[in-house]
Amino acid sequence: MAVYFFYGEEDFNIEREIDKLKSSLDKNFLEMSFKVYDNPKYADLISILRTQPMMFGKMLVVIKCLDYFSKTFDDKEIKEITKALEDNNENLDIVFAAELPRDEGKKLDSRKKLFKLLSKFNAKEFATIPTYKTAELEAFIKKNAQSKKLKMSQDAITAMISQIGNNLRQIDKELDKLQIIAHPENLVTAEMVKEYCVSNEDLFAFSDYLMAGEKDKALKEYRKLLDKKFCLEIAATLQTMIRRWIILKANSGESTFELAKMTGMNEYVVKLTLQKLKKTKANLKDLVKLKENITEAEYRIKSGQSLNPDSEIENAFFK
């Protein structure tokens, strides 16, 4: 039995670590040997930790536990969790995964009793790679490209960082796309990256028109984005942007330094965004409504209620 505690903003790397552990399970019995639980109640948690694997061998249980850090377990509960972990079956591996919201600058409270308990096991923090640490981002791109049998010039790697930034999940998806485009030579050039990979500039152009209330231009940019990116990915990125706009609008009296801490943005970018917001028609109420519309559209798509995802997101942006 092994217990792991993975936490941090880089959910992509947390998922990869879990996938490594999952790969050691018998593929014929995955339905029974791999289970994921989302913040189970205390009584259910204890029951899960005491799970007895069946005859098919090793079992892996993943417990999404971020919500546990916004509450407090009492001493009796912590003692019971500790005992359940220490007495568990040797064929059961347990992963506690706390995936923090990206770019919000949040940290888990290390003073929590649960944090101190889980940190005694195989604990690892997965932080995002700052955009200024280009060497680390280059190393990530090179390693992932090699795993997909891609050859990338330095110019192509630089273009990818410039266009996408430090979003590892998006970088990985774009490499999958380039794997198809570059076949059979498997050589990726900077021109390919610029032509086929979505860029932050594309998204900024769209968001600028959206903020300015220029719906015809925003619609044109949105449809251009759809050539490179699935609508839910566009929506997810816009959700992050809009959340930051709401924070900036609601706390306009704060210093740019404080706003940078609240939003996880660079202070200079905060200043530029504030300038843009001052020139736009969008008020706080409009931004909150827009965020609600996108959230509702995302839910309808993911729950299978929408037959046309592209139009669903488009309607959320412009209704």
NUPAZA-991128 format. One record per residue (C-alpha): z, x, y; chain. Coordinates in steps of 0.2 Angstrom, whole numbers. Example, Ala and Ser with C-alpha at 12.3 -4.5 7.8 and 13.67 -1.06 7.14 Angstrom:
2
REC    pz    px    py chaine
REC    39    62   -22      A
REC    36    68    -5      A
//
This chain:
319
REC    pz    px    py chaine
REC     0     0     0      A
REC    -5     6    17      A
REC    -1    -2    34      A
REC   -12     1    49      A
REC   -10    -3    67      A
REC   -26    -3    78      A
REC   -25    -7    96      A
REC   -35    -5   112      A
REC   -50   -11   123      A
REC   -63    -4   112      A
REC   -65   -18    99      A
REC   -81   -10    93      A
REC   -72     5    86      A
REC   -58    -6    79      A
REC   -70   -16    69      A
REC   -78     0    63      A
REC   -62     7    56      A
REC   -59   -10    47      A
REC   -76    -9    40      A
REC   -72     8    33      A
REC   -57     1    24      A
REC   -67   -14    18      A
REC   -80    -3    11      A
REC   -68     3    -3      A
REC   -65   -14   -10      A
REC   -75   -21   -25      A
REC   -90   -29   -17      A
REC   -90   -42   -32      A
REC   -73   -49   -26      A
REC   -74   -48    -7      A
REC   -71   -67    -4      A
REC   -54   -65   -13      A
REC   -50   -47    -8      A
REC   -53   -47    11      A
REC   -44   -59    22      A
REC   -43   -61    41      A
REC   -29   -71    50      A
REC   -28   -75    68      A
REC   -11   -73    75      A
REC    -2   -83    61      A
REC    15   -91    64      A
REC    30   -81    59      A
REC    33   -90    42      A
REC    15   -88    38      A
REC    15   -70    43      A
REC    29   -66    31      A
REC    20   -75    17      A
REC     4   -65    20      A
REC    14   -49    20      A
REC    21   -53     3      A
REC     4   -57    -4      A
REC     1   -52   -22      A
REC   -16   -46   -26      A
REC   -25   -53   -41      A
REC   -32   -44   -56      A
REC   -48   -39   -46      A
REC   -39   -24   -39      A
REC   -36   -19   -21      A
REC   -34   -31    -7      A
REC   -36   -29    12      A
REC   -28   -41    25      A
REC   -32   -40    43      A
REC   -20   -48    55      A
REC   -26   -51    73      A
REC   -10   -49    82      A
REC   -13   -48   101      A
REC    -4   -64   105      A
REC    12   -57    96      A
REC    14   -45   111      A
REC    16   -60   124      A
REC    31   -66   114      A
REC    47   -59   107      A
REC    53   -58    89      A
REC    71   -58    88      A
REC    81   -45    78      A
REC    82   -55    62      A
REC    63   -58    62      A
REC    59   -40    65      A
REC    71   -35    51      A
REC    62   -48    39      A
REC    44   -41    45      A
REC    50   -23    41      A
REC    57   -28    24      A
REC    41   -37    20      A
REC    30   -22    25      A
REC    41    -9    16      A
REC    42   -20     0      A
REC    24   -25    -1      A
REC    12   -23   -16      A
REC     5    -5   -18      A
REC   -13   -13   -20      A
REC   -12   -22    -3      A
REC   -18   -14    13      A
REC   -13   -22    29      A
REC   -21   -20    46      A
REC   -13   -26    62      A
REC   -27   -27    75      A
REC   -23   -30    94      A
REC   -40   -30   103      A
REC   -37   -30   122      A
REC   -49   -39   134      A
REC   -61   -26   140      A
REC   -61   -19   158      A
REC   -45   -28   163      A
REC   -34   -12   163      A
REC   -21   -21   151      A
REC   -10   -11   140      A
REC     2   -17   126      A
REC    20   -16   130      A
REC    27    -1   120      A
REC    45    -7   123      A
REC    42   -22   112      A
REC    51   -21    95      A
REC    35   -25    86      A
REC    26   -11    94      A
REC    39     1    90      A
REC    39    -5    72      A
REC    20    -5    69      A
REC    19    12    78      A
REC    29    20    63      A
REC    14    17    52      A
REC    -4    22    54      A
REC    -6    18    72      A
REC   -21    22    83      A
REC   -26    17   100      A
REC   -45    14   103      A
REC   -48    16   122      A
REC   -64    13   130      A
REC   -74    29   135      A
REC   -74    31   154      A
REC   -91    31   161      A
REC   -88    48   169      A
REC   -85    56   152      A
REC  -104    58   149      A
REC  -101    71   136      A
REC   -91    59   125      A
REC  -104    45   127      A
REC  -118    57   123      A
REC  -109    62   107      A
REC  -107    44   102      A
REC  -126    40   105      A
REC  -131    56    96      A
REC  -120    52    81      A
REC  -126    34    80      A
REC  -144    38    82      A
REC  -143    50    68      A
REC  -135    37    57      A
REC  -150    26    60      A
REC  -162    41    57      A
REC  -167    41    75      A
REC  -172    57    85      A
REC  -168    56   104      A
REC  -173    67   118      A
REC  -159    72   131      A
REC  -169    61   144      A
REC  -168    46   132      A
REC  -149    48   130      A
REC  -146    50   149      A
REC  -157    35   152      A
REC  -147    25   140      A
REC  -130    30   148      A
REC  -138    26   165      A
REC  -144     9   160      A
REC  -130     3   148      A
REC  -114    12   154      A
REC  -100    14   142      A
REC  -102    -2   131      A
REC  -102     5   114      A
REC  -106   -11   105      A
REC  -121   -14   117      A
REC  -127     4   114      A
REC  -127     1    96      A
REC  -137   -15    97      A
REC  -150    -6   108      A
REC  -151     8    95      A
REC  -155    -5    82      A
REC  -169   -12    93      A
REC  -176     5    96      A
REC  -175     9    77      A
REC  -189    -5    75      A
REC  -199     0    91      A
REC  -199    19    86      A
REC  -204    16    68      A
REC  -212    26    59      A
REC  -210    42    70      A
REC  -192    37    74      A
REC  -193    47    90      A
REC  -185    38   105      A
REC  -191    43   122      A
REC  -184    39   140      A
REC  -199    28   143      A
REC  -194    17   128      A
REC  -176    15   134      A
REC  -182    10   151      A
REC  -194    -2   145      A
REC  -185   -11   130      A
REC  -166    -9   133      A
REC  -157   -20   145      A
REC  -150   -12   160      A
REC  -135   -15   171      A
REC  -147   -15   186      A
REC  -156   -30   178      A
REC  -139   -39   176      A
REC  -134   -35   194      A
REC  -150   -41   201      A
REC  -147   -58   192      A
REC  -129   -59   198      A
REC  -134   -55   216      A
REC  -146   -69   217      A
REC  -133   -81   208      A
REC  -120   -76   220      A
REC  -132   -79   235      A
REC  -136   -96   229      A
REC  -155   -91   227      A
REC  -157  -101   211      A
REC  -176   -99   210      A
REC  -175   -80   210      A
REC  -159   -80   199      A
REC  -169   -91   186      A
REC  -183   -79   186      A
REC  -172   -64   183      A
REC  -163   -73   169      A
REC  -179   -77   160      A
REC  -184   -58   162      A
REC  -167   -54   154      A
REC  -171   -65   139      A
REC  -185   -54   135      A
REC  -172   -40   131      A
REC  -156   -48   127      A
REC  -149   -63   118      A
REC  -143   -77   129      A
REC  -125   -76   123      A
REC  -124   -57   127      A
REC  -130   -61   145      A
REC  -117   -74   146      A
REC  -103   -63   140      A
REC  -107   -50   153      A
REC  -108   -63   167      A
REC   -91   -69   161      A
REC   -84   -52   165      A
REC   -92   -51   182      A
REC   -87   -69   187      A
REC   -69   -65   182      A
REC   -69   -50   193      A
REC   -77   -60   207      A
REC   -63   -74   205      A
REC   -49   -60   206      A
REC   -57   -53   222      A
REC   -59   -69   230      A
REC   -42   -75   226      A
REC   -33   -59   231      A
REC   -44   -55   246      A
REC   -29   -49   256      A
REC   -24   -35   244      A
REC   -30   -17   247      A
REC   -45   -11   238      A
REC   -34     1   228      A
REC   -24   -14   221      A
REC   -39   -24   218      A
REC   -46   -10   208      A
REC   -31   -10   197      A
REC   -32   -29   195      A
REC   -51   -29   190      A
REC   -52   -12   181      A
REC   -67    -8   193      A
REC   -69     8   203      A
REC   -62     7   221      A
REC   -79    10   228      A
REC   -87    -3   218      A
REC   -74   -15   223      A
REC   -78   -12   242      A
REC   -97   -15   238      A
REC   -93   -31   228      A
REC   -82   -38   242      A
REC   -96   -35   255      A
REC  -108   -45   244      A
REC   -96   -59   241      A
REC   -93   -60   260      A
REC  -112   -63   262      A
REC  -114   -76   248      A
REC  -112   -95   248      A
REC  -101   -95   233      A
REC   -83   -99   236      A
REC   -68   -98   224      A
REC   -70  -116   218      A
REC   -89  -113   214      A
REC   -85   -97   204      A
REC   -71  -105   194      A
REC   -83  -120   190      A
REC   -97  -108   185      A
REC   -85   -99   173      A
REC   -80  -115   165      A
REC   -98  -120   163      A
REC  -102  -104   154      A
REC   -87  -106   143      A
REC   -92  -123   138      A
REC  -110  -118   135      A
REC  -104  -104   124      A
REC   -93  -115   114      A
REC  -107  -128   111      A
REC  -119  -114   105      A
REC  -106  -106    93      A
REC  -100  -123    86      A
REC  -118  -127    82      A
REC  -119  -142    95      A
REC  -133  -135   104      A
REC  -151  -133    97      A
REC  -157  -123   111      A
REC  -145  -109   116      A
REC  -157  -101   130      A
REC  -158  -118   139      A
REC  -139  -121   136      A
REC  -134  -105   145      A
REC  -148  -108   158      A
REC  -141  -125   162      A
REC  -123  -118   163      A
REC  -129  -106   177      A
REC  -138  -118   187      A
REC  -131  -135   186      A
//
